[in-house]
Amino acid sequence: MKLTGVELRHIEMPLVAPFRTSFGTVTGREALILRVVTDEGEGWGECVAMASPLYSSEYTDAAADVLRRFLIPALARADRLDAGSVAPALAEFQGHRMAKAALEMGVLDAELRAAARPLARELGAVRDRVACGVSVGIMDSVPALVDSVAGYLDAGYVRIKLKIEPGWDVEPVRAVRERFGDNLLLQVDANAAYTLADARHLARLDGYDLLLIEQPLPEDDILGHARLAQQIRTPVCLDESITSARAAADAIRLGACAIVNIKPGRVGGYLEARRIHDVCAAHGVPVWCGGMLETGIGRAANLALAALPGFSLPGDTSGSERYYKTDITEPFVVREGHLAVPSGPGIGVVPLEAELDAVTRRIEWIPGRAV
């Protein structure tokens, strides 16, 4: 394929309710949607960077800037264009994995659509539907949290993840476990809000039979996670710390995690995400697919990834209505606790023109030529 150009759409979508984590409260989603145009067709990508550099150092405007000035021109200069050539073409530029992932996703979608091949089959999926978990944010009160969890269970979600932070951890976990019983699949996510000095406090969660505690310590504290894993019984899962297959292998060898959360945008794309899956499978480490408030575009691709054999735990693969009143694709609807994996060419979905236009705030066209 040859790159004709890339359209960057800056969109804003309100959330159905505020979503609070240890690093802040989000009321809407600002995102970049990419339409990658080639001489053989087009594909869609989504950048998961947030409006502000809170979850990671990347943010939406910076992603747009690096795509515009560096990544797209570099890809246009590449001798060949396919998904496998994207990472090598962009390797000279440090970091910016979320922007790179969005560009790779668009190229991958275009390539697979041209060949009439589904992403799920290309990645090695073994399932046609994926079990759905849901992430529940920090709330104003424990009763409000319990009511929220009840609503998600009524909607069919098979696993609950509670966001936690110092001052909001043991009490909400105890309340949810006591209200819904020992059979509920329950886990917590700290988003790096604790330090190793909190190990004794975090050990108080051991009595609640959690599936895992996700990213309790800072992203760069791999040794701290290894030490924490020796002091608590709850399995440690890494999220922000896993930036590549090599990082995953190192963390596993050091004993820093027993489970890995794979987010394609965080690691640079779906091909690297598959490599992380393979590394974890080789070490007998289960993985699950995390979420970044994706629209239907990113959600479709995540479902394809989550259908791989090593994804043995329910991920944050929620239905569209969990975050958005109206999605920019046909909505994903949870049925009997599962979402269907798209089976059409590429990622299997395309944006609905009217819905996409309604949330678009700015459009840029970056031509596919060296500048």
URKAJO-V469367 format. One record per residue. N is the residue number from 0. D_LAST is the distance of its C-alpha to the last C-alpha in Angstrom with 2 decimals. Layout:
n:N d_last:D_LAST
n:N d_last:D_LAST
//
This chain:
n:0 d_last:19.49
n:1 d_last:16.04
n:2 d_last:13.68
n:3 d_last:13.63
n:4 d_last:12.28
n:5 d_last:13.79
n:6 d_last:16.06
n:7 d_last:16.96
n:8 d_last:20.53
n:9 d_last:22.11
n:10 d_last:25.79
n:11 d_last:29.06
n:12 d_last:32.22
n:13 d_last:35.59
n:14 d_last:37.58
n:15 d_last:41.15
n:16 d_last:42.39
n:17 d_last:41.09
n:18 d_last:40.17
n:19 d_last:41.17
n:20 d_last:40.46
n:21 d_last:41.11
n:22 d_last:37.75
n:23 d_last:38.18
n:24 d_last:38.78
n:25 d_last:36.27
n:26 d_last:37.19
n:27 d_last:34.07
n:28 d_last:30.94
n:29 d_last:27.51
n:30 d_last:24.99
n:31 d_last:21.63
n:32 d_last:22.01
n:33 d_last:19.21
n:34 d_last:19.39
n:35 d_last:17.46
n:36 d_last:17.48
n:37 d_last:17.73
n:38 d_last:19.38
n:39 d_last:22.57
n:40 d_last:22.79
n:41 d_last:21.63
n:42 d_last:22.46
n:43 d_last:22.93
n:44 d_last:22.29
n:45 d_last:23.59
n:46 d_last:22.62
n:47 d_last:25.94
n:48 d_last:24.96
n:49 d_last:27.40
n:50 d_last:27.05
n:51 d_last:28.25
n:52 d_last:28.03
n:53 d_last:31.65
n:54 d_last:31.78
n:55 d_last:28.91
n:56 d_last:26.40
n:57 d_last:23.77
n:58 d_last:23.77
n:59 d_last:22.18
n:60 d_last:20.06
n:61 d_last:18.76
n:62 d_last:17.97
n:63 d_last:15.99
n:64 d_last:14.05
n:65 d_last:13.32
n:66 d_last:12.44
n:67 d_last:10.01
n:68 d_last:8.30
n:69 d_last:9.03
n:70 d_last:11.02
n:71 d_last:9.59
n:72 d_last:6.20
n:73 d_last:8.92
n:74 d_last:11.23
n:75 d_last:9.31
n:76 d_last:9.46
n:77 d_last:13.12
n:78 d_last:15.84
n:79 d_last:17.70
n:80 d_last:17.54
n:81 d_last:20.64
n:82 d_last:21.81
n:83 d_last:22.93
n:84 d_last:19.59
n:85 d_last:17.83
n:86 d_last:19.54
n:87 d_last:19.02
n:88 d_last:15.27
n:89 d_last:15.16
n:90 d_last:18.09
n:91 d_last:16.55
n:92 d_last:16.00
n:93 d_last:19.49
n:94 d_last:21.22
n:95 d_last:19.79
n:96 d_last:21.85
n:97 d_last:22.29
n:98 d_last:18.64
n:99 d_last:18.31
n:100 d_last:21.55
n:101 d_last:20.50
n:102 d_last:17.54
n:103 d_last:19.92
n:104 d_last:22.56
n:105 d_last:20.62
n:106 d_last:19.78
n:107 d_last:23.41
n:108 d_last:24.79
n:109 d_last:22.97
n:110 d_last:24.10
n:111 d_last:27.63
n:112 d_last:27.99
n:113 d_last:27.15
n:114 d_last:29.85
n:115 d_last:32.24
n:116 d_last:32.62
n:117 d_last:33.28
n:118 d_last:31.47
n:119 d_last:34.90
n:120 d_last:36.07
n:121 d_last:32.89
n:122 d_last:33.32
n:123 d_last:37.05
n:124 d_last:38.75
n:125 d_last:42.54
n:126 d_last:43.37
n:127 d_last:42.89
n:128 d_last:43.43
n:129 d_last:42.76
n:130 d_last:45.14
n:131 d_last:44.00
n:132 d_last:44.25
n:133 d_last:43.52
n:134 d_last:42.46
n:135 d_last:44.73
n:136 d_last:43.65
n:137 d_last:45.82
n:138 d_last:48.27
n:139 d_last:50.69
n:140 d_last:53.73
n:141 d_last:54.93
n:142 d_last:56.75
n:143 d_last:53.54
n:144 d_last:51.80
n:145 d_last:54.66
n:146 d_last:54.59
n:147 d_last:50.86
n:148 d_last:51.34
n:149 d_last:54.22
n:150 d_last:52.05
n:151 d_last:49.43
n:152 d_last:52.20
n:153 d_last:53.73
n:154 d_last:50.38
n:155 d_last:50.58
n:156 d_last:48.26
n:157 d_last:49.62
n:158 d_last:48.24
n:159 d_last:47.87
n:160 d_last:45.58
n:161 d_last:46.53
n:162 d_last:44.19
n:163 d_last:46.12
n:164 d_last:46.01
n:165 d_last:48.75
n:166 d_last:51.49
n:167 d_last:50.45
n:168 d_last:51.08
n:169 d_last:54.61
n:170 d_last:56.21
n:171 d_last:53.79
n:172 d_last:53.79
n:173 d_last:57.58
n:174 d_last:57.88
n:175 d_last:55.64
n:176 d_last:57.39
n:177 d_last:60.83
n:178 d_last:60.08
n:179 d_last:58.53
n:180 d_last:60.21
n:181 d_last:59.44
n:182 d_last:57.99
n:183 d_last:54.90
n:184 d_last:51.75
n:185 d_last:50.59
n:186 d_last:47.94
n:187 d_last:46.41
n:188 d_last:42.99
n:189 d_last:42.81
n:190 d_last:39.04
n:191 d_last:39.77
n:192 d_last:42.32
n:193 d_last:45.01
n:194 d_last:45.69
n:195 d_last:47.92
n:196 d_last:50.68
n:197 d_last:50.89
n:198 d_last:51.89
n:199 d_last:55.52
n:200 d_last:54.58
n:201 d_last:52.15
n:202 d_last:54.96
n:203 d_last:56.85
n:204 d_last:54.56
n:205 d_last:55.99
n:206 d_last:58.97
n:207 d_last:57.00
n:208 d_last:55.94
n:209 d_last:52.21
n:210 d_last:49.86
n:211 d_last:47.59
n:212 d_last:46.27
n:213 d_last:42.48
n:214 d_last:40.52
n:215 d_last:43.38
n:216 d_last:41.92
n:217 d_last:38.60
n:218 d_last:35.62
n:219 d_last:35.87
n:220 d_last:39.69
n:221 d_last:40.14
n:222 d_last:43.39
n:223 d_last:44.68
n:224 d_last:44.23
n:225 d_last:46.10
n:226 d_last:48.91
n:227 d_last:49.01
n:228 d_last:49.32
n:229 d_last:52.46
n:230 d_last:53.98
n:231 d_last:53.58
n:232 d_last:54.52
n:233 d_last:51.83
n:234 d_last:49.02
n:235 d_last:45.85
n:236 d_last:42.61
n:237 d_last:39.19
n:238 d_last:36.20
n:239 d_last:33.75
n:240 d_last:34.63
n:241 d_last:33.47
n:242 d_last:29.76
n:243 d_last:29.84
n:244 d_last:32.38
n:245 d_last:33.13
n:246 d_last:33.82
n:247 d_last:36.11
n:248 d_last:37.95
n:249 d_last:38.49
n:250 d_last:39.78
n:251 d_last:42.14
n:252 d_last:43.49
n:253 d_last:44.16
n:254 d_last:46.02
n:255 d_last:43.73
n:256 d_last:43.65
n:257 d_last:45.71
n:258 d_last:43.29
n:259 d_last:39.51
n:260 d_last:37.55
n:261 d_last:34.35
n:262 d_last:31.55
n:263 d_last:28.56
n:264 d_last:26.10
n:265 d_last:27.53
n:266 d_last:27.22
n:267 d_last:23.71
n:268 d_last:24.69
n:269 d_last:27.52
n:270 d_last:27.44
n:271 d_last:28.00
n:272 d_last:30.54
n:273 d_last:32.39
n:274 d_last:32.49
n:275 d_last:34.01
n:276 d_last:36.49
n:277 d_last:37.46
n:278 d_last:37.96
n:279 d_last:40.11
n:280 d_last:42.08
n:281 d_last:42.83
n:282 d_last:44.29
n:283 d_last:46.17
n:284 d_last:44.21
n:285 d_last:43.87
n:286 d_last:40.62
n:287 d_last:39.82
n:288 d_last:36.79
n:289 d_last:35.91
n:290 d_last:34.49
n:291 d_last:31.99
n:292 d_last:33.12
n:293 d_last:30.98
n:294 d_last:31.03
n:295 d_last:32.31
n:296 d_last:28.96
n:297 d_last:29.03
n:298 d_last:32.82
n:299 d_last:32.85
n:300 d_last:30.74
n:301 d_last:32.87
n:302 d_last:35.99
n:303 d_last:34.83
n:304 d_last:34.34
n:305 d_last:37.65
n:306 d_last:39.49
n:307 d_last:39.11
n:308 d_last:42.47
n:309 d_last:41.92
n:310 d_last:41.38
n:311 d_last:45.08
n:312 d_last:45.00
n:313 d_last:44.18
n:314 d_last:40.78
n:315 d_last:39.41
n:316 d_last:38.87
n:317 d_last:40.40
n:318 d_last:40.70
n:319 d_last:38.49
n:320 d_last:41.37
n:321 d_last:41.43
n:322 d_last:38.54
n:323 d_last:37.79
n:324 d_last:40.14
n:325 d_last:37.67
n:326 d_last:34.89
n:327 d_last:31.84
n:328 d_last:33.13
n:329 d_last:36.70
n:330 d_last:38.41
n:331 d_last:39.37
n:332 d_last:43.12
n:333 d_last:45.18
n:334 d_last:48.17
n:335 d_last:50.84
n:336 d_last:48.60
n:337 d_last:45.77
n:338 d_last:42.55
n:339 d_last:41.89
n:340 d_last:38.94
n:341 d_last:36.80
n:342 d_last:37.51
n:343 d_last:35.17
n:344 d_last:32.10
n:345 d_last:29.23
n:346 d_last:29.95
n:347 d_last:32.63
n:348 d_last:31.85
n:349 d_last:29.60
n:350 d_last:29.37
n:351 d_last:31.97
n:352 d_last:30.23
n:353 d_last:32.66
n:354 d_last:32.72
n:355 d_last:28.96
n:356 d_last:28.65
n:357 d_last:31.52
n:358 d_last:29.80
n:359 d_last:26.23
n:360 d_last:25.44
n:361 d_last:21.82
n:362 d_last:19.27
n:363 d_last:15.49
n:364 d_last:13.45
n:365 d_last:10.02
n:366 d_last:9.03
n:367 d_last:9.08
n:368 d_last:6.36
n:369 d_last:3.80
n:370 d_last:0.00
//
